[in-house]
Amino acid sequence: MKNKKVVVMGLKRSGTSAVRLLLQKGAKVIGTDSDPFLKMDAASFRSDQVTLALGEHRDPDFLTADLIVVSPGIPTTHPILKRSRHAGVSVMGELELAAAFLDNEKILAITGTNGKSTTTELLGAIMRESGKKTFVGGNLGTPVSEAVLNAPSGGWDIFVLEVSSFQLETLVTFRPKIAALLNITPDHGERYASLQDYIAAKFELFRNQTSDDYALLNWDDPLIRQSPFRIRSKTIWFSQRESLQEGICLDGRYLRFKYGLSEFKLGPVELFLLKGKHNIENIMVASAIALLNGIPPATIQSVLGRFGGLEHRMERVRIIRGVTYINDSKATNVGAVIRSLESTDPPIVLIAGGKEKGDGFASLGALVREKVKLLLLIGEAKERMKRDLEGLTRIEEAPTLEAAVQKASVMSGDGDTVLLSPACASYDMFKDYSERGARFKKAVEAIP
């Protein structure tokens, strides 16, 4: 990278980290962002070290660059990226840039439509419990560049990375030793022309793996099991529904892992602190990856007894007069809400809505009819949700999340669950899903 001209397109969290890494490696950096009022993190780097172009993306910067590092939120179909590639300029993402400085043998990568954050954090907790110096990051929040910039003395023992489909679009050489695909349900219809394009992006995780590497795949997911994409690595399946001769599966009250000459049991599952059907898959994958890395079953079992999940994902907030309030703000797509409804006993007062991702909400219909006694809608998507789910349950609208919580508190009774599980992005009303979840919790705490 020394003395190379590199354009970093998009200067939020991952872009800022990419700039810092490039500067450390001696590159000449141009930082560009479409937001003319972007507030840079002054502590990240001095502005005089970087040429900044805010409010526009200028062809002369891009077409004369040696490399473009693009943020995952920017589609690879952006016109200026198309022109740049046509001019022979290489384009990659921050993940690909950072991974060039990591040891492939230490990379554990997890993707999927739902559950990847929980699985990544759980696996990270297991690795740390075993005494390994563990970096946990990626799409989860901490850019992978930080692993290079802030390596501990002696270096990291392992990298546990959550990877999104957006990040997978710009891979070149990224090659995880173990890669897991948890599940696939329709998501990001605003980005992908078809479900097949989305599936193809997910399978990019395995593109550079060899027969020396491992791929963990969900046997219960037909979109994965019947996929036409070829995987060269050793394939290990996981299943809740079927007893597998090899792989990891649910065997009565226990999880059974069998691969080659190795066979282990974990459980019983009722002792795991993570609850819900959807979390069994997350536990299976984290446990299997840990076992493949030689982590003793006792260490895994110990963490499973203490790890309670992530904030904003099926997070129990409070019980008031027999009504349980659950914050599931991280459920930003329909597939996540289906899993949440499956794991929640009726009757449910469901608060949903936000910025639609373009996939529709009709697939929620059967569970809404079966379990939801009242659907409270907020945000831009409320009209589309109402059309897709009309006649299945009582539906009302609320102007704000706080108003929805207040209405839910009045219309729920002993034994009910008030569940915030939006099935939408948050950007129409909030900065992100974390702010939405925090606002929900604050509103619940204010209920007298």
Secondary structure, DSSP 4 states (H G I P E B T S, - for coil): -TT-EEEEE--SHHHHHHHHHHHHTT-EEEEEES-TT----TTT--GGGSEEEES---HHHHHT-SEEEE-TTS-TT-HHHHHHHHTT-EEEEHHHHHHTTS-GGGEEEEE-SSSHHHHHHHHHHHHHHTT--EEEEETTSS-THHHHHTPPTT--SEEEEE--HHHHTT-SS---SEEEE-------TTT-SSHHHHHHHHHGGGTT--TTSEEEEETT-HHHHT------SEEEEEESSS--SSEEEEETTEEEEEETTEEEEE--GGG-SS-SHHHHHHHHHHHHHHHHTT--HHHHHHHHTT----TTSSEEEEEETTEEEEE-TT--SHHHHHHHHHTSPSSEEEEE-SB--SS-SGGGHHHHHHHEEEEEE-STTHHHHHHHHTTSSEEEE-SSHHHHHHHHHHH--TT-EEEE--SSBSTTTSSSHHHHHHHHHHHHHT--
